[in-house]
Amino acid sequence: MLVQKGSVVRSLAGHDKGTLYLVLETEQGKLLLCDGRRRPLDRPKSKSEKHVRKTNIILELAGMDTNKKVRRALAALDTQEGGNQLV
C-alpha cells in the first residue's frame, strides 16, 4: 500500500482502532500520524503501515498548521464516513 504525506488513514489495530489520522511523514513502512487531540502535530504517533487502512482522501498539509484545523478536518471526514465503523 502506498501512503503519501497528507493522506487520511484509519487505524486497524491497537487501542486506537477506528481512529482517523493525518499522515505527516512516511519512512520505510512506518508512518508518523497525528489527530490533533491525543496525538498533536508536535508529538506524532509512529505506526506501522500494515496497521492502517488508507482512505482516498488527501489533505493539503500546508493548510493543516494547527491542531484545531486537523481536528476539524478529521471530524468532518469521520461524520461523512459514518463514525468509527470499520468495513
ZAMARGU-4260 file (C-alpha; in steps of 0.2 Angstrom, whole numbers, plus 5000, padded with zeros to 4 digits):
<rodrens>
0) 5000/5000/5000 | 5007/5017/4995 | 5003/5030/5008 | 5009/5048/5005 | 5010/5064/5015
5) 4993/5072/5018 | 4984/5055/5017 | 4970/5052/5029 | 4971/5034/5036 | 4960/5024/5049
10) 4969/5013/5062 | 4965/4995/5061 | 4975/4989/5076 | 4979/4994/5094 | 4969/5004/5107
15) 4966/5017/5094 | 4957/5006/5082 | 4945/5015/5071 | 4953/5032/5074 | 4956/5043/5059
20) 4974/5051/5057 | 4983/5063/5046 | 4999/5056/5039 | 5013/5069/5042 | 5028/5058/5036
25) 5032/5041/5029 | 5048/5032/5031 | 5052/5013/5027 | 5035/5006/5032 | 5032/5017/5047
30) 5020/5032/5047 | 5020/5047/5058 | 5002/5051/5062 | 4993/5065/5071 | 4974/5068/5075
35) 4976/5085/5083 | 4970/5079/5100 | 4978/5064/5108 | 4992/5065/5095 | 4995/5083/5091
40) 5006/5090/5077 | 5021/5092/5089 | 5020/5074/5096 | 5015/5062/5081 | 5012/5044/5083
45) 5023/5031/5074 | 5013/5017/5067 | 5017/5003/5055 | 5009/5005/5038 | 5001/4987/5039
50) 4991/4993/5054 | 4981/5007/5045 | 4969/5007/5031 | 4971/5020/5018 | 4956/5031/5013
55) 4955/5040/4996 | 4956/5057/5005 | 4972/5068/5004 | 4973/5084/5014 | 4984/5099/5010
60) 4997/5099/5024 | 5001/5117/5021 | 4983/5121/5027 | 4985/5110/5042 | 4996/5121/5053
65) 4987/5120/5069 | 4979/5105/5079 | 4962/5114/5079 | 4962/5113/5060 | 4967/5095/5060
70) 4954/5090/5072 | 4940/5099/5062 | 4945/5092/5046 | 4946/5074/5053 | 4930/5076/5062
75) 4921/5082/5046 | 4928/5066/5037 | 4923/5055/5051 | 4905/5060/5051 | 4904/5058/5032
80) 4911/5040/5034 | 4898/5036/5047 | 4909/5037/5063 | 4921/5024/5069 | 4914/5009/5060
85) 4926/4998/5051 | 4921/4990/5035
</rodrens>
